[in-house]
Amino acid sequence: MREFLAETYAPREGPGGAGARAGDIARAAAQASGPGAPVCFLGAVAVPGEETCFWLYQAPTAEAVRAAMAAAGLRPERITPAVTIRPPRPARPGGAPAAGPPPPSATH
């Protein structure tokens, strides 16, 4: 599944801000998903000093992300394809791989 980064204007808010809405945003993405076209909210990074928030989604198209964000009451200024880069998972003592699910694939 492809990943997209969306940018919104985010005026400085009181305690909680965008983080307090993360559950609502994830639910809106799930509700905006269509059959065979899931939209998943992966997280966000707020930059209060710039009054900007970056939202990371997994979806089949940018249009699907825009629909999910609209359902959450968000108005993205732009949505661009993205590739998440994660550090390698550390091995456990003794060389065994770390427990848990494998990281998402970066191939699109």
C-alpha positions as CSV (number, residue, x, y, z in Angstrom):
1,M,0.0,0.0,0.0
2,R,1.3,3.5,-0.9
3,E,2.0,6.1,1.8
4,F,1.1,9.8,1.5
5,L,2.2,12.8,3.5
6,A,-0.4,15.6,3.9
7,E,0.3,19.1,5.1
8,T,-2.2,21.3,7.0
9,Y,-2.2,24.7,8.6
10,A,-2.3,24.1,12.3
11,P,-2.9,27.3,14.4
12,R,-1.3,27.0,17.8
13,E,-3.8,25.2,20.1
14,G,-4.1,24.7,23.8
15,P,-3.1,21.5,25.6
16,G,-3.8,18.4,23.5
17,G,-4.0,20.0,20.1
18,A,-3.9,17.6,17.2
19,G,-2.7,14.8,19.4
20,A,-6.0,14.8,21.3
21,R,-7.8,14.2,17.9
22,A,-5.7,11.3,16.7
23,G,-8.4,8.7,17.6
24,D,-11.1,10.7,15.7
25,I,-8.8,11.1,12.7
26,A,-8.1,7.3,12.6
27,R,-11.8,6.5,12.9
28,A,-12.6,9.0,10.0
29,A,-9.9,7.2,7.9
30,A,-11.4,3.8,8.6
31,Q,-14.9,5.1,7.8
32,A,-13.7,6.7,4.5
33,S,-12.2,3.4,3.4
34,G,-13.9,1.7,0.5
35,P,-14.1,-2.0,-0.4
36,G,-10.6,-3.0,-1.4
37,A,-9.3,0.5,-0.8
38,P,-8.4,0.9,2.8
39,V,-7.2,4.2,4.2
40,C,-5.1,4.1,7.4
41,F,-3.9,7.0,9.5
42,L,-0.4,6.2,10.6
43,G,0.5,9.3,12.6
44,A,1.3,13.0,12.5
45,V,4.0,15.4,13.3
46,A,3.0,18.9,14.6
47,V,5.4,21.8,14.1
48,P,3.8,24.4,16.4
49,G,6.5,27.1,15.6
50,E,5.5,26.9,12.0
51,E,1.8,26.3,12.6
52,T,2.0,23.2,10.4
53,C,1.0,19.6,10.9
54,F,2.2,16.7,8.7
55,W,-0.1,13.7,8.5
56,L,1.0,10.3,7.3
57,Y,-1.5,7.9,5.7
58,Q,-1.5,4.6,3.9
59,A,-4.0,4.6,1.0
60,P,-4.4,3.6,-2.6
61,T,-4.5,7.2,-3.8
62,A,-4.1,10.8,-2.8
63,E,-7.8,11.3,-3.4
64,A,-8.6,8.6,-0.8
65,V,-6.4,10.5,1.7
66,R,-8.2,13.8,0.9
67,A,-11.6,12.1,1.4
68,A,-10.5,10.7,4.8
69,M,-9.1,14.0,5.9
70,A,-12.3,15.8,4.8
71,A,-14.3,13.3,6.9
72,A,-12.1,14.3,9.9
73,G,-12.6,18.0,9.3
74,L,-9.1,18.5,8.0
75,R,-8.3,20.6,4.9
76,P,-4.9,19.5,3.5
77,E,-2.9,22.1,1.6
78,R,-1.1,19.4,-0.3
79,I,-0.8,15.6,-0.4
80,T,2.3,14.0,-1.8
81,P,3.5,10.4,-2.1
82,A,5.9,9.5,0.7
83,V,8.3,6.7,1.7
84,T,8.7,6.0,5.4
85,I,12.3,5.3,6.4
86,R,12.7,3.5,9.7
87,P,15.9,2.3,11.4
88,P,16.6,-1.4,11.3
89,R,15.1,-3.4,14.2
90,P,17.8,-4.2,16.8
91,A,18.5,-7.9,17.4
92,R,17.8,-9.4,20.8
93,P,20.7,-10.6,23.0
94,G,22.0,-13.9,21.4
95,G,21.3,-12.7,17.9
96,A,17.6,-13.6,17.7
97,P,15.5,-11.1,15.8
98,A,13.4,-8.7,17.9
99,A,9.9,-9.8,18.7
100,G,6.9,-8.2,17.1
101,P,5.5,-7.7,13.6
102,P,8.0,-6.9,10.8
103,P,8.1,-3.2,9.8
104,P,5.9,-2.1,6.9
105,S,7.4,-2.6,3.4
106,A,8.9,0.5,1.8
107,T,8.2,-0.9,-1.7
108,H,5.4,0.7,-3.5
